[in-house]
């Protein structure tokens, strides 16, 4: 059973601060209850202060090194090989990539907050390695987006958000300045001019489907990264996002076309040991019947890989 996020904030009401409406056991944070009834601004401010103190006491990650290690597969795509305190990053169009960036700091003890992304899946985040006990969700900040984002920057280490439409340069500069001042890390889903690096998926192929049936088991992607942190240069890496064991890792070039690692040719299909050959439509050909020897080899390579 997947646990719930530590704190969920109600939709912001114009003129009022966001209010904590639920908290995971053990956080010690109280709020208005599941109904989400608005309370006075004084009470809401007290709740935010209480949350801030609790997180300071519980958070094991300190920013003395000014860097937050992420999953090793993403390190070559980040300037300095890690997320930096006081810096901003952006991810274009991929929740999976976003969660992979969050997973490293979260597993190390950092608190994360997600603001203004209502379709952010807590269960998917947990499977990606994000600790829900140290996750704050504000799915609907409304027209109080800047106030909410600024508040959570004061509280947590990693802030993830999607910017509202027509965000002015002045507002973006104010938020970036607050990130630097508080030594937090900002990850924006979408474009962000002040980004140290912008990550995007340029190629994507799923594995696991047969001829019209089966289950999605793994995904191989090419991720590119560019930004001011790379002085105008671009980097890219071929990754499993995730592999069949739900791990994010580089594709091993030495695997060639064996096991579940190989890419087929121009049609974008996969050549797996249990596939025999890639079909003209780029899918997998189910050749399990009479191929027990190859299937056994496939399993051995997966366990070894």
C-alpha positions in Angstrom: 0.0 0.0 0.0 1.4 3.4 -1.0 1.5 6.0 1.8 0.1 9.5 1.4 2.1 12.7 1.0 3.2 14.2 4.3 1.2 17.4 3.8 -1.5 18.4 1.3 -2.5 22.0 1.0 -6.0 23.2 0.1 -6.6 25.3 -3.0 -5.6 28.9 -2.3 -8.3 31.4 -1.8 -7.7 35.0 -3.0 -6.6 37.1 -0.1 -5.9 34.1 2.1 -2.8 32.0 2.6 -2.9 28.3 1.7 -4.0 26.1 4.6 -2.7 22.7 5.5 -5.6 20.3 5.4 -3.9 16.9 6.1 -0.7 15.6 7.5 0.9 12.2 7.6 1.2 10.5 11.0 4.4 11.5 12.8 4.8 14.9 11.2 3.1 16.7 14.0 1.5 19.1 11.6 -2.1 20.0 12.2 -4.6 21.8 9.9 -8.2 22.3 9.2 -9.1 18.7 8.6 -10.1 16.8 5.4 -12.9 19.3 4.6 -10.5 22.0 3.7 -12.5 24.8 5.4 -10.7 28.1 5.2 -9.3 29.5 8.5 -8.0 32.9 9.3 -4.7 34.2 7.9 -3.2 34.2 11.4 -4.0 30.5 11.9 -2.7 29.7 8.4 0.6 31.5 9.1 1.0 29.6 12.3 0.5 26.3 10.4 3.2 27.3 7.9 5.6 28.2 10.7 4.9 25.0 12.5 5.5 23.0 9.3 8.8 24.9 8.8 10.0 24.1 12.3 9.0 20.4 12.0 10.8 20.0 8.6 13.9 21.7 10.0 14.0 19.2 12.8 13.3 16.1 10.7 15.3 16.9 7.5 18.5 15.0 7.5 20.0 16.6 4.3 22.1 19.7 5.0 23.2 22.1 2.3 26.7 22.6 3.6 28.0 21.1 0.3 25.5 23.1 -1.8 24.9 20.1 -4.0 22.1 17.4 -4.0 23.0 14.1 -5.6 20.5 12.8 -8.0 20.2 9.3 -9.5 23.6 8.4 -11.0 22.2 8.0 -14.5 21.2 11.7 -14.6 24.5 13.1 -13.2 26.2 13.5 -16.6 23.2 15.6 -17.7 23.6 18.2 -14.9 26.3 20.8 -14.6 28.7 19.6 -11.8 27.0 16.2 -11.9 24.4 17.2 -9.3 21.6 19.6 -8.5 22.9 22.7 -6.8 21.4 24.6 -3.9 20.2 28.0 -5.0 19.9 27.0 -8.7 17.0 26.4 -11.1 16.4 23.6 -13.6 13.7 22.8 -16.0 12.2 19.6 -17.5 10.1 19.7 -20.7 7.1 17.5 -20.9 8.0 14.5 -18.8 6.7 13.7 -15.3 8.9 10.6 -15.2 12.1 12.6 -15.8 10.9 15.1 -13.2 10.4 12.4 -10.6 13.7 10.9 -11.4 15.4 14.2 -10.6 13.5 14.4 -7.3 14.3 10.8 -6.3 17.9 11.3 -5.3 17.5 14.3 -2.9 14.3 12.8 -1.5 15.9 9.5 -0.7 18.8 11.3 0.9 16.5 13.0 3.4 15.5 16.2 1.7 11.9 17.5 1.8 10.3 18.3 -1.6 7.2 20.3 -2.6 5.2 20.1 -5.8 3.2 23.3 -6.6 0.6 23.7 -9.3 0.9 20.3 -11.0 -2.6 18.7 -10.3 -1.8 15.6 -12.3 1.4 14.8 -10.4 0.9 11.2 -9.3 1.9 10.4 -5.8 1.9 6.6 -6.4 4.1 7.0 -9.5 6.5 9.3 -7.5 6.8 6.7 -4.8 7.6 4.0 -7.4 10.3 6.4 -8.8 11.9 6.7 -5.4 10.4 9.8 -4.0 9.7 9.5 -0.2 6.1 10.6 0.3 6.7 11.1 4.0 8.8 14.1 3.0 6.6 15.4 0.2 4.3 18.5 0.3 1.7 18.8 -2.5 -0.1 22.0 -3.5 -2.0 20.9 -6.6 -4.2 24.0 -7.0 -2.5 27.2 -5.8 -5.0 29.3 -7.9 -4.0 32.9 -8.4 -1.8 32.7 -5.3 0.9 30.7 -7.1 3.7 33.2 -6.3 2.8 33.4 -2.7 2.5 29.6 -2.3 5.8 29.0 -4.2 7.6 31.6 -2.1 6.2 30.1 1.1 7.4 26.5 0.3 10.8 27.8 -0.8 11.2 29.0 2.8 10.3 25.5 4.1 11.7 22.7 1.9 14.9 21.9 0.0 13.5 21.0 -3.5 10.6 22.9 -5.0 8.9 21.5 -8.2 6.4 23.7 -10.0 4.7 24.5 -13.3 4.6 28.1 -14.0 1.3 29.9 -14.7 0.6 31.4 -18.1 1.9 34.9 -18.8 4.5 34.9 -16.0 6.3 38.2 -16.1 10.1 38.4 -16.2 10.0 40.4 -13.0 8.1 37.8 -11.1 10.4 35.0 -12.4 13.4 37.1 -11.3 11.9 37.5 -7.8 11.4 33.8 -7.5 14.9 33.0 -8.7 16.3 35.5 -6.2 14.4 33.8 -3.3 15.7 30.4 -4.4 19.3 31.7 -4.2 18.7 33.4 -0.9 17.1 30.3 0.8 19.5 27.9 -0.9 16.7 25.8 -2.2 16.6 24.1 -5.6 13.9 24.8 -8.1 12.8 22.4 -10.8 10.2 23.8 -13.3 8.0 21.6 -15.5 8.2 23.7 -18.7 10.4 26.5 -19.9 12.4 28.6 -17.5 14.8 31.3 -18.7 17.1 31.1 -15.6 17.6 27.3 -15.8 21.1 25.9 -15.3 20.0 23.0 -17.5 16.9 22.1 -19.4 16.3 18.3 -19.8 14.0 16.9 -22.4 13.3 13.4 -23.9 14.1 13.4 -27.6 13.5 9.7 -28.3 11.3 7.2 -26.5 10.4 3.5 -27.0 8.4 1.2 -24.8 9.1 -2.5 -24.4 6.9 -5.4 -23.3 4.0 -5.4 -25.7 3.6 -8.3 -28.1 1.4 -8.3 -31.2 -1.4 -6.2 -29.8 -1.2 -7.6 -26.2 1.0 -7.7 -23.2 2.2 -5.2 -20.5 4.5 -2.2 -20.8 7.6 -3.4 -18.9 10.3 -0.9 -19.6 11.1 2.3 -21.5 14.3 3.4 -23.3 14.8 7.1 -23.9 17.3 9.5 -25.1 17.6 12.6 -22.8 19.2 15.8 -24.0 20.4 18.6 -21.7 21.4 22.1 -22.5 21.6 25.4 -20.7 23.8 28.1 -19.3 25.5 25.6 -17.0 27.0 23.9 -20.0 28.1 27.2 -21.7 25.9 26.6 -24.7 26.9 22.9 -25.2 24.4 20.1 -25.4 24.7 16.7 -23.7 22.7 13.6 -24.2 22.4 10.1 -22.8 20.5 6.9 -23.6 18.7 5.7 -20.5 16.2 3.2 -19.2 13.4 5.3 -17.7 12.7 2.8 -16.2 14.0 -0.7 -16.9 12.1 -3.9 -16.2 13.0 -3.6 -12.5 11.8 0.0 -12.3 15.3 1.4 -12.1 16.7 4.5 -13.9 20.0 3.6 -15.4 22.2 4.1 -18.5 21.7 1.7 -21.4 24.8 -0.6 -21.5 26.3 -0.3 -25.0 27.9 -3.7 -24.5 24.5 -5.4 -24.4 24.1 -4.9 -28.1 20.9 -6.5 -29.3 20.8 -9.1 -26.5 18.4 -9.3 -23.6 16.2 -6.2 -23.3 18.7 -3.6 -24.2 19.0 -3.4 -27.9 17.5 -1.0 -30.3 16.3 -2.1 -33.6 16.9 0.0 -36.7 15.1 2.9 -38.3 11.6 1.6 -37.4 12.3 2.3 -33.7 11.5 -1.2 -32.5 13.4 -3.3 -30.0 15.5 -6.4 -30.7 15.2 -8.5 -27.5 16.3 -12.0 -27.0 12.7 -13.1 -26.6 11.7 -11.2 -29.7 13.6 -13.0 -32.4 13.3 -10.0 -34.7 11.6 -6.6 -34.7 8.5 -6.4 -36.8 7.9 -3.9 -39.5 5.6 -1.9 -37.2 8.4 -1.5 -34.6 6.7 -3.8 -32.1 7.9 -7.1 -30.5 7.3 -10.4 -32.1 6.2 -13.0 -29.5 8.4 -15.9 -30.1 8.2 -17.6 -26.7 6.9 -20.9 -28.2 9.8 -23.2 -28.9 12.4 -20.6 -27.7 12.9 -21.8 -24.2 16.7 -21.7 -24.5 16.7 -18.1 -25.6 14.2 -17.1 -22.9 16.5 -18.7 -20.3 19.5 -16.7 -21.7 17.4 -13.6 -21.6 16.6 -14.1 -17.9 20.2 -14.7 -17.0 21.3 -11.5 -18.7 18.6 -9.5 -17.0 19.8 -10.8 -13.6 23.4 -10.1 -14.4 22.7 -6.7 -15.9 
